[in-house]
Amino acid sequence: MTGTSILVVDDEAIAAESLRAILRGIGYTDVRVALSGAEVMAAVAERTPGLILMDINLGHDDDGVVVADRVRLEHDLPIVFVTAYADPATVARAKVTHPLGYIVKPVEARNVQVVVEIALHNHQLDARIRQSERDLRRANERLDMAVRTTGVAFWEWAVPTGDTRFTERWAEIVGYTLDELAPVTIDTWARLCHPDDLARSNELIARCFRREAAHYDCECRLRHKDGHWVWVLDVGQVVEWNPDGTPLLMLGAHIDITQHKHRAENALALERRLLHSQKLDSLGTLASGVAHRFNNLLTSLIGNTELALMQVPEHSAARESLREIRESARQGAELSNLILAYTGRRHVVVETIDLGALARQMAPLLEAVMPTAVALVIDGSATVPLLKADGTQIRQILTTLVSNAAEAIGAPGGRVTVTVGVGERSGADLDQMHASDGATPGTFAFIEVSDTGCGMSPETVARLFDPFFSTKFIGRGLSLSAVHGIVRSHRGAIDVTTSPGAGTTMRVWFPVTGVAHDASA
C-alpha cells in the first residue's frame, strides 16, 4: 500500500514536515501537507488522497474533528487522528467521525507504520463490505421485484416436526391472510389441497425423501377461501439432511398457474371444436353426396313400390311385403334427413318465429307423444324477441326434446316442463355449451325442456350429441345429433344441466339478431 497518496494535516509546519518525513521513511512517497481546514478542502478537491492524518487541534479556530467530519460526509475518505490529547473527552468527540485509528504525539515511526497500514486495510475491507451490501440490496430488490411480478410464494418445511413457514403471498393465493390460517403447519397444506392431487404430491415428495429425485415438482389444486379451486405449481428441494439420511429441511415455492390452466383448457376446447367442425364439414360433404344418391334410389324404390301396390290384387300376399318395402324406404329417407340435420346441410326455410306461440301451438302434438301418467306443462307466456329461423326445424327440436324427456322419466307421476325466455350470453358462457361453434355473444331467446327423470352422468352428457349414441338400444341415437346440427346451423347453443337422480334441463339458445344458415347450397 506504499503507493497510497496521504495528506498530513497539522497547523504546525514543523510537526507536519516531521510526520511527512516519517511516512517517506517507511515507503510512502506521495505525501502532501495542509496547515488549515481550508487547505484540507482545497487539497482534497485538487486530488483525492487515499488517507488523511488529521491533527485534532488545528488552531486558528479550526477544529480537526469538524474538518474530518466534513471530509467524511462529502468524500468518504479514511481518517486517522494525530493528537497530543488522548483524554476520554477528546476521544469521545472524535469517535463521531468514525476514524480508523489514532496516533498519539510525540510520533514514533513504528507506531505510524502500524496505524497507517491497519487503517488502509480496514478502509479497503469496509469498502468491500459496503459494496457487498449494495450488491445484496440490489439482489434483494431484484428478487422482490421478481416475486411481485411473478406472484411466487415461498414455503419452508421442517420435516421432522412438521413446522411450516409460508410467505404472506402463499396465503393470498388461496384468499386468506397468514393470521387466518394460523397455526400454520404441513397439515394446513394437506387440508387445502385437492384429495386427488394430495396423493400424487405425497408420492413425489416421498421420492425426494428416498433420494430417487433431486427436486419435487407437482401441479396441485388448492381450495380458495370462497370455495373454488386454484391451480399452483409446487416445487421444492430438500436442503438439509440428518446424519442418518432422513430429510431435515425442505424449501420450495408456489406459483399460481390458474390462468395458465384456464388458457390451456380454452385452447384445447377451441382445438376440439375446430376438429369437430372440420369433421362435420367433411361428413357434411360426404353426407350431401350420399343423401342425394340415396334419396334418388329411395324415390325410385318408393315410386315403384306404389305402382306395384296399384297393380297387385288386394287379396295377394305380396301386398304386405310391398308395404314393408315402402315403409323401410321411408325410414331410410328419414334417416338421411337426420344425418343432413346433424351436419347442418339441410335446406333452411327462414321465417319469423315467436317461440312462445310456437310452443303453445304444438301443445296438442306434444301431448300425443307423452306416456300415460306423465304430465306436460307448457309455459309460453314470456315475451321474447322474434327469431329468423326455420320453423319446421325448431318444431323438430321441441318434439325431440320433449319426447326424450318423457322417455327419461319412465315411472308414472313425472313431469315435463316447457318454458321460453330471453337472456344475455357471454363468450365464456357459450364456451361451456354444446353446438356453440358459430355462436357469438349477445342476446338470445331460449326454449327450455326440463324433466323429473333419472338424470345423466357427466360421461353420458359428454357423448349425448354423438351420432348413434344412445342409452336405450342399438339403432337409436340420431335425434339429438340432428338437434345439435340444427342449433349449429342457427348459430345457437345448447345448455345441459343434469345429474344422476336429479332430472335434466336442456335449454336451446337462439340469437335474436341472427338468421339461420343454409348450408345445403
C-alpha positions as CSV (number, residue, x, y, z in Angstrom):
1,M,0.0,0.0,0.0
2,T,3.1,2.3,0.0
3,G,1.8,3.8,-3.3
4,T,-1.2,5.3,-1.5
5,S,-1.4,9.1,-1.5
6,I,-1.5,10.6,2.1
7,L,-2.5,14.1,3.2
8,V,-0.9,15.2,6.5
9,V,-2.9,18.0,8.3
10,D,-1.3,20.0,11.1
11,D,-1.2,23.7,11.8
12,E,2.4,23.5,12.9
13,A,4.6,23.2,9.7
14,I,7.5,21.6,11.6
15,A,5.2,18.9,13.0
16,A,3.7,18.3,9.6
17,E,7.1,18.0,7.9
18,S,8.3,15.7,10.6
19,L,5.4,13.3,10.0
20,R,5.9,13.6,6.2
21,A,9.5,12.5,6.7
22,I,8.5,9.5,8.8
23,L,6.0,8.4,6.1
24,R,8.5,8.7,3.4
25,G,10.9,6.8,5.5
26,I,8.5,3.8,5.7
27,G,7.9,3.9,2.0
28,Y,5.1,6.4,1.3
29,T,6.4,8.7,-1.3
30,D,3.2,10.6,-2.2
31,V,2.7,12.7,0.9
32,R,1.2,16.2,0.9
33,V,0.8,18.7,3.7
34,A,-2.1,21.0,4.7
35,L,-1.9,23.6,7.5
36,S,-5.6,24.5,7.9
37,G,-9.1,23.4,7.3
38,A,-9.3,25.5,4.1
39,E,-6.1,23.9,2.8
40,V,-7.5,20.4,3.5
41,M,-10.7,21.0,1.4
42,A,-8.6,22.6,-1.4
43,A,-6.1,19.7,-1.4
44,V,-8.9,17.1,-1.4
45,A,-10.7,18.9,-4.3
46,E,-7.5,19.1,-6.3
47,R,-6.6,15.4,-5.9
48,T,-8.3,12.9,-3.6
49,P,-5.9,11.3,-1.1
50,G,-6.1,7.7,-0.1
51,L,-5.7,8.6,3.6
52,I,-5.7,11.7,5.8
53,L,-3.7,12.1,9.0
54,M,-5.6,14.8,10.8
55,D,-4.4,16.8,13.9
56,I,-7.4,17.3,16.2
57,N,-6.3,20.8,17.3
58,L,-5.5,22.8,14.2
59,G,-5.6,26.2,15.8
60,H,-6.8,29.4,14.1
61,D,-10.3,28.5,15.2
62,D,-10.1,25.3,13.1
63,D,-11.2,22.1,14.7
64,G,-9.8,18.9,13.3
65,V,-12.9,16.9,14.3
66,V,-15.2,19.3,12.4
67,V,-13.0,19.2,9.3
68,A,-12.7,15.4,9.5
69,D,-16.5,15.0,9.7
70,R,-17.0,17.3,6.7
71,V,-14.4,15.3,4.6
72,R,-16.0,12.0,5.6
73,L,-19.5,13.1,4.6
74,E,-18.5,14.8,1.3
75,H,-15.7,12.4,0.2
76,D,-15.9,9.2,2.3
77,L,-12.1,9.3,2.9
78,P,-10.4,7.3,5.7
79,I,-9.1,9.4,8.5
80,V,-6.5,8.8,11.3
81,F,-6.3,11.4,14.1
82,V,-2.9,12.7,15.3
83,T,-3.2,14.3,18.7
84,A,-1.4,15.1,21.8
85,Y,-4.7,14.7,23.7
86,A,-5.8,11.1,24.4
87,D,-8.2,12.0,27.2
88,P,-11.6,10.3,27.1
89,A,-13.5,13.5,26.3
90,T,-11.4,14.2,23.2
91,V,-11.6,10.5,22.1
92,A,-15.4,10.5,22.5
93,R,-15.7,13.7,20.5
94,A,-13.5,12.2,17.7
95,K,-15.5,9.0,17.5
96,V,-18.4,10.6,15.8
97,T,-16.3,10.9,12.6
98,H,-15.6,7.1,12.6
99,P,-11.8,7.4,12.5
100,L,-9.7,4.4,11.5
101,G,-7.1,5.0,14.2
102,Y,-5.2,7.3,16.5
103,I,-1.5,8.4,16.5
104,V,-0.5,10.0,19.8
105,K,2.2,12.6,19.8
106,P,5.1,12.5,20.1
107,V,5.0,10.4,16.9
108,E,7.1,7.3,16.6
109,A,7.8,5.8,13.1
110,R,6.9,2.3,14.2
111,N,3.6,3.3,15.6
112,V,2.8,5.4,12.4
113,Q,3.5,2.4,10.2
114,V,1.3,0.0,12.1
115,V,-1.6,2.5,12.4
116,V,-1.4,3.6,8.8
117,E,-1.3,0.0,7.4
118,I,-4.2,-1.1,9.6
119,A,-6.2,2.0,8.7
120,L,-5.7,1.4,5.0
121,H,-6.5,-2.3,5.3
122,N,-9.7,-1.6,7.3
123,H,-10.8,1.0,4.8
124,Q,-10.4,-1.4,1.9
125,L,-12.3,-4.0,3.9
126,D,-15.1,-1.5,4.7
127,A,-15.3,-0.6,1.1
128,R,-15.7,-4.3,0.1
129,I,-18.3,-4.8,2.8
130,R,-20.2,-1.7,1.6
131,Q,-20.1,-2.9,-2.0
132,S,-21.3,-6.3,-0.9
133,E,-24.1,-4.7,1.0
134,R,-25.0,-2.7,-2.1
135,D,-24.9,-5.8,-4.3
136,L,-27.0,-7.7,-1.7
137,R,-29.5,-4.8,-1.6
138,R,-29.8,-4.7,-5.4
139,A,-30.1,-8.5,-5.5
140,N,-32.9,-8.4,-2.9
141,E,-34.6,-5.6,-4.8
142,R,-34.5,-7.7,-8.0
143,L,-35.8,-10.7,-6.1
144,D,-38.6,-8.7,-4.5
145,M,-39.5,-7.3,-8.0
146,A,-39.5,-10.9,-9.4
147,V,-41.7,-12.1,-6.6
148,R,-44.1,-9.2,-7.0
149,T,-44.3,-9.6,-10.8
150,T,-44.5,-13.4,-10.9
151,G,-46.5,-13.8,-7.8
152,V,-44.2,-16.5,-6.4
153,A,-44.9,-17.7,-2.8
154,F,-42.3,-19.4,-0.7
155,W,-42.5,-22.1,1.9
156,E,-40.2,-23.7,4.4
157,W,-40.9,-27.1,5.9
158,A,-39.1,-28.6,9.0
159,V,-39.8,-32.2,8.1
160,P,-39.3,-34.0,11.4
161,T,-41.6,-31.6,13.3
162,G,-44.0,-30.6,10.5
163,D,-43.4,-26.9,11.4
164,T,-44.0,-24.9,8.2
165,R,-43.5,-21.3,7.3
166,F,-45.3,-19.7,4.4
167,T,-45.0,-16.2,3.0
168,E,-48.0,-13.8,3.0
169,R,-48.2,-14.3,-0.7
170,W,-48.9,-18.0,-0.2
171,A,-51.9,-17.2,1.9
172,E,-53.1,-14.6,-0.7
173,I,-53.2,-17.2,-3.4
174,V,-55.9,-19.1,-1.5
175,G,-57.7,-15.9,-0.4
176,Y,-56.5,-15.8,3.2
177,T,-54.1,-14.0,5.5
178,L,-51.5,-15.9,7.4
179,D,-53.2,-14.9,10.6
180,E,-56.5,-16.5,9.4
181,L,-54.6,-19.8,8.7
182,A,-52.6,-19.8,12.0
183,P,-51.3,-22.0,13.4
184,V,-49.7,-22.9,10.0
185,T,-48.2,-26.5,9.7
186,I,-47.8,-29.0,6.9
187,D,-51.4,-30.0,7.8
188,T,-52.6,-26.6,6.5
189,W,-51.3,-27.6,3.1
190,A,-52.9,-31.0,3.3
191,R,-56.2,-29.5,4.4
192,L,-56.4,-27.1,1.4
193,C,-55.0,-29.5,-1.3
194,H,-57.4,-31.4,-3.5
195,P,-57.5,-35.1,-2.3
196,D,-56.6,-36.4,-5.8
197,D,-53.6,-34.1,-6.0
198,L,-52.5,-34.6,-2.4
199,A,-51.9,-38.3,-3.1
200,R,-49.7,-37.5,-6.1
201,S,-47.9,-34.8,-4.2
202,N,-47.1,-37.1,-1.3
203,E,-45.7,-39.7,-3.7
204,L,-43.5,-37.2,-5.4
205,I,-42.2,-35.9,-2.1
206,A,-41.6,-39.5,-0.9
207,R,-39.4,-40.0,-4.0
208,C,-37.3,-36.9,-2.9
209,F,-37.0,-38.3,0.6
210,R,-35.8,-41.6,-0.8
211,R,-33.3,-39.6,-3.0
212,E,-34.9,-41.0,-6.1
213,A,-35.5,-37.5,-7.4
214,A,-33.4,-34.3,-6.8
215,H,-36.4,-32.0,-7.0
216,Y,-40.1,-32.0,-6.2
217,D,-42.4,-30.7,-8.9
218,C,-46.2,-31.1,-8.8
219,E,-49.2,-29.2,-10.2
220,C,-51.9,-29.1,-7.5
221,R,-55.3,-27.6,-6.8
222,L,-55.8,-25.7,-3.6
223,R,-59.3,-24.8,-2.3
224,H,-59.7,-21.0,-2.2
225,K,-61.4,-19.3,0.7
226,D,-64.5,-18.7,-1.5
227,G,-64.7,-22.4,-2.5
228,H,-63.3,-22.6,-6.0
229,W,-60.1,-24.4,-6.8
230,V,-56.8,-22.6,-7.5
231,W,-54.1,-24.3,-9.6
232,V,-50.5,-23.9,-8.3
233,L,-47.1,-25.2,-9.5
234,D,-45.5,-26.6,-6.3
235,V,-41.7,-27.0,-6.5
236,G,-39.2,-27.8,-3.8
237,Q,-36.0,-29.4,-2.7
238,V,-34.5,-31.0,0.5
239,V,-31.7,-28.6,1.5
240,E,-30.7,-30.2,4.8
241,W,-30.4,-33.9,5.8
242,N,-29.9,-35.7,9.1
243,P,-26.8,-37.8,9.5
244,D,-29.0,-40.9,9.3
245,G,-30.1,-39.8,5.8
246,T,-33.6,-38.6,6.6
247,P,-34.7,-35.2,5.4
248,L,-34.4,-32.3,7.9
249,L,-35.4,-29.2,6.0
250,M,-37.2,-28.6,2.6
251,L,-37.6,-25.3,0.8
252,G,-40.0,-24.6,-2.0
253,A,-42.2,-22.2,-3.8
254,H,-45.8,-22.0,-5.2
255,I,-46.7,-20.2,-8.4
256,D,-50.4,-19.5,-9.2
257,I,-51.0,-21.1,-12.6
258,T,-54.8,-20.9,-12.6
259,Q,-54.9,-18.5,-15.5
260,H,-52.4,-20.6,-17.5
261,K,-54.5,-23.7,-16.9
262,H,-57.7,-21.9,-18.0
263,R,-55.9,-20.6,-21.1
264,A,-54.7,-24.1,-21.9
265,E,-58.1,-25.6,-21.3
266,N,-59.7,-23.0,-23.5
267,A,-57.1,-23.6,-26.2
268,L,-57.8,-27.3,-26.0
269,A,-61.5,-26.8,-26.1
270,L,-61.1,-24.5,-29.2
271,E,-58.9,-27.1,-30.9
272,R,-61.5,-29.8,-30.2
273,R,-64.3,-27.6,-31.6
274,L,-62.2,-26.9,-34.6
275,L,-61.6,-30.6,-35.2
276,H,-65.2,-31.3,-34.6
277,S,-66.2,-28.6,-37.1
278,Q,-63.8,-30.0,-39.6
279,K,-65.2,-33.4,-39.1
280,L,-68.7,-32.1,-39.6
281,D,-67.7,-30.3,-42.8
282,S,-66.1,-33.5,-44.1
283,L,-69.1,-35.5,-43.0
284,G,-71.5,-32.9,-44.4
285,T,-69.8,-33.1,-47.8
286,L,-69.9,-36.8,-47.8
287,A,-73.5,-36.9,-46.5
288,S,-74.7,-34.5,-49.1
289,G,-73.4,-36.6,-51.9
290,V,-74.6,-39.9,-50.3
291,A,-78.0,-38.5,-49.4
292,H,-78.5,-37.2,-53.0
293,R,-77.8,-40.6,-54.5
294,F,-79.6,-42.4,-51.6
295,N,-82.7,-40.2,-51.9
296,N,-82.8,-40.8,-55.7
297,L,-82.7,-44.5,-55.1
298,L,-85.3,-44.3,-52.4
299,T,-87.6,-42.1,-54.6
300,S,-87.4,-44.8,-57.3
301,L,-87.9,-47.5,-54.8
302,I,-91.0,-45.9,-53.2
303,G,-92.4,-44.9,-56.6
304,N,-92.1,-48.4,-58.0
305,T,-93.5,-49.9,-54.8
306,E,-96.5,-47.6,-55.1
307,L,-97.0,-48.7,-58.7
308,A,-96.7,-52.4,-57.7
309,L,-99.3,-51.9,-55.0
310,M,-101.7,-50.4,-57.5
311,Q,-101.2,-53.5,-59.8
312,V,-101.2,-56.3,-57.3
313,P,-104.7,-57.6,-56.3
314,E,-106.0,-56.8,-52.9
315,H,-106.0,-60.4,-51.8
316,S,-102.4,-61.0,-52.9
317,A,-99.9,-61.9,-50.1
318,A,-97.3,-59.8,-51.9
319,R,-99.1,-56.6,-50.8
320,E,-97.9,-56.9,-47.2
321,S,-94.3,-57.3,-48.5
322,L,-94.6,-54.3,-50.7
323,R,-95.9,-52.2,-47.8
324,E,-92.9,-53.2,-45.7
325,I,-90.6,-52.3,-48.5
326,R,-92.3,-48.9,-48.8
327,E,-92.1,-48.3,-45.0
328,S,-88.4,-49.3,-44.9
329,A,-87.7,-46.9,-47.8
330,R,-89.5,-44.0,-46.0
331,Q,-87.5,-44.8,-42.8
332,G,-84.3,-44.7,-44.9
333,A,-85.3,-41.2,-46.2
334,E,-85.9,-40.1,-42.6
335,L,-82.5,-41.4,-41.6
336,S,-80.9,-39.5,-44.5
337,N,-82.6,-36.3,-43.3
338,L,-81.4,-36.8,-39.8
339,I,-77.8,-37.2,-41.0
340,L,-78.2,-34.0,-43.0
341,A,-79.6,-32.2,-40.0
342,Y,-76.7,-33.3,-37.8
343,T,-74.2,-32.0,-40.3
344,G,-76.2,-28.7,-40.8
345,R,-76.7,-29.5,-44.5
346,R,-80.5,-29.5,-44.6
347,H,-82.2,-26.8,-46.6
348,V,-83.3,-23.9,-44.4
349,V,-86.6,-22.0,-44.9
350,V,-86.3,-18.8,-43.0
351,E,-89.4,-17.4,-41.4
352,T,-90.3,-15.2,-38.4
353,I,-90.7,-17.3,-35.3
354,D,-92.4,-16.5,-32.0
355,L,-91.1,-19.2,-29.6
356,G,-93.9,-18.7,-27.1
357,A,-96.6,-19.0,-29.8
358,L,-94.9,-22.0,-31.3
359,A,-94.8,-23.8,-28.0
360,R,-98.4,-23.2,-27.3
361,Q,-99.5,-24.2,-30.8
362,M,-97.5,-27.5,-30.5
363,A,-99.2,-28.4,-27.2
364,P,-101.7,-31.0,-28.7
365,L,-99.0,-32.7,-30.8
366,L,-96.6,-32.8,-27.8
367,E,-99.4,-34.2,-25.6
368,A,-99.8,-37.0,-28.0
369,V,-96.2,-38.3,-27.6
370,M,-96.4,-38.2,-23.7
371,P,-96.7,-41.6,-21.9
372,T,-99.6,-42.2,-19.7
373,A,-99.4,-40.5,-16.2
374,V,-96.6,-38.2,-17.3
375,A,-97.7,-34.5,-17.1
376,L,-96.7,-31.9,-19.7
377,V,-96.6,-28.3,-18.6
378,I,-96.1,-25.6,-21.3
379,D,-95.4,-22.1,-20.3
380,G,-95.1,-19.9,-23.4
381,S,-96.3,-16.7,-21.7
382,A,-93.0,-15.0,-21.6
383,T,-92.4,-12.2,-24.1
384,V,-89.3,-13.0,-26.2
385,P,-87.9,-11.3,-29.3
386,L,-88.9,-12.8,-32.6
387,L,-86.4,-15.1,-34.4
388,K,-85.4,-15.5,-38.0
389,A,-85.3,-19.3,-38.2
390,D,-86.6,-22.4,-39.9
391,G,-89.9,-23.1,-38.2
392,T,-90.0,-26.8,-39.2
393,Q,-86.6,-27.4,-37.7
394,I,-87.5,-25.6,-34.5
395,R,-90.6,-27.8,-34.2
396,Q,-88.4,-30.8,-34.7
397,I,-86.1,-29.7,-31.9
398,L,-89.0,-29.2,-29.5
399,T,-90.6,-32.5,-30.4
400,T,-87.3,-34.4,-30.0
401,L,-86.5,-32.8,-26.6
402,V,-90.0,-33.4,-25.2
403,S,-90.0,-37.0,-26.4
404,N,-86.6,-37.7,-24.9
405,A,-87.6,-36.1,-21.6
406,A,-90.7,-38.2,-21.4
407,E,-88.8,-41.4,-22.1
408,A,-86.2,-40.4,-19.4
409,I,-89.0,-40.3,-16.7
410,G,-90.1,-43.9,-17.1
411,A,-92.2,-44.3,-14.0
412,P,-95.6,-42.7,-13.7
413,G,-96.1,-39.4,-11.9
414,G,-93.3,-37.5,-13.6
415,R,-93.5,-34.1,-15.3
416,V,-92.0,-32.5,-18.4
417,T,-92.0,-28.7,-18.4
418,V,-91.5,-26.4,-21.5
419,T,-90.7,-22.8,-21.0
420,V,-89.4,-19.9,-23.1
421,G,-87.4,-16.9,-22.2
422,V,-84.6,-14.4,-23.2
423,G,-81.2,-13.7,-21.8
424,E,-77.6,-12.4,-22.5
425,R,-74.8,-14.9,-23.1
426,S,-71.1,-14.0,-22.9
427,G,-68.3,-15.7,-24.8
428,A,-67.4,-17.6,-21.6
429,D,-71.0,-18.8,-21.3
430,L,-71.0,-20.0,-24.9
431,D,-67.7,-21.8,-24.5
432,Q,-69.3,-24.1,-21.9
433,M,-72.2,-25.1,-24.1
434,H,-72.8,-27.6,-26.9
435,A,-73.2,-26.8,-30.6
436,S,-71.9,-23.2,-30.0
437,D,-69.3,-23.2,-32.8
438,G,-70.8,-20.4,-34.7
439,A,-72.5,-18.5,-31.8
440,T,-71.3,-15.0,-30.8
441,P,-72.0,-13.2,-27.5
442,G,-75.3,-11.2,-27.3
443,T,-79.0,-11.5,-26.7
444,F,-80.6,-14.9,-27.1
445,A,-84.1,-16.3,-26.9
446,F,-84.3,-19.8,-25.5
447,I,-86.7,-22.7,-25.3
448,E,-86.2,-25.0,-22.3
449,V,-87.4,-28.5,-21.7
450,S,-86.9,-30.0,-18.2
451,D,-87.9,-33.3,-16.7
452,T,-88.1,-35.1,-13.4
453,G,-86.4,-38.2,-14.7
454,C,-83.3,-40.1,-13.8
455,G,-80.8,-37.6,-14.9
456,M,-77.5,-38.3,-16.6
457,S,-73.9,-38.8,-15.6
458,P,-71.1,-36.4,-16.9
459,E,-69.9,-39.2,-19.1
460,T,-73.3,-39.5,-20.8
461,V,-73.6,-35.8,-21.3
462,A,-70.2,-35.7,-23.0
463,R,-71.5,-38.1,-25.7
464,L,-75.1,-37.0,-25.7
465,F,-75.0,-35.4,-29.2
466,D,-72.7,-38.0,-30.8
467,P,-74.3,-39.8,-33.8
468,F,-75.8,-43.2,-32.9
469,F,-75.0,-42.8,-29.2
470,S,-77.9,-44.0,-27.1
471,T,-78.6,-45.2,-23.6
472,K,-81.6,-47.1,-24.9
473,F,-80.9,-49.7,-27.5
474,I,-78.9,-50.2,-30.7
475,G,-80.3,-48.4,-33.7
476,R,-81.4,-45.2,-31.9
477,G,-79.3,-42.1,-31.3
478,L,-79.7,-39.7,-34.2
479,S,-82.5,-37.5,-33.0
480,L,-80.3,-35.4,-30.6
481,S,-77.5,-35.4,-33.2
482,A,-80.0,-33.8,-35.5
483,V,-80.9,-31.2,-32.8
484,H,-77.2,-30.4,-32.5
485,G,-76.9,-29.8,-36.2
486,I,-80.0,-27.7,-36.4
487,V,-78.8,-25.5,-33.5
488,R,-75.4,-25.1,-35.1
489,S,-76.9,-24.1,-38.4
490,H,-78.9,-21.4,-36.5
491,R,-75.7,-20.2,-34.8
492,G,-77.2,-21.1,-31.4
493,A,-76.1,-23.2,-28.4
494,I,-77.3,-25.9,-26.1
495,D,-77.0,-25.9,-22.3
496,V,-77.5,-29.1,-20.4
497,T,-78.0,-29.2,-16.7
498,T,-78.3,-32.6,-15.1
499,S,-77.0,-35.1,-12.5
500,P,-78.0,-38.7,-11.7
501,G,-81.3,-38.8,-9.9
502,A,-82.0,-35.1,-10.3
503,G,-83.6,-34.8,-13.7
504,T,-82.4,-33.0,-16.8
505,T,-82.9,-29.5,-18.1
506,M,-82.0,-28.8,-21.8
507,R,-82.0,-25.1,-22.8
508,V,-81.6,-24.3,-26.5
509,W,-80.5,-20.7,-27.2
510,F,-81.1,-18.9,-30.5
511,P,-79.6,-15.5,-31.3
512,V,-82.3,-12.9,-31.8
513,T,-80.3,-11.0,-34.4
514,G,-79.1,-14.0,-36.3
515,V,-80.5,-15.7,-39.4
516,A,-80.4,-19.5,-39.9
517,H,-77.5,-20.5,-42.1
518,D,-78.5,-22.6,-45.2
519,A,-75.5,-24.9,-45.7
520,S,-77.3,-27.1,-48.2
521,A,-76.5,-24.7,-51.1
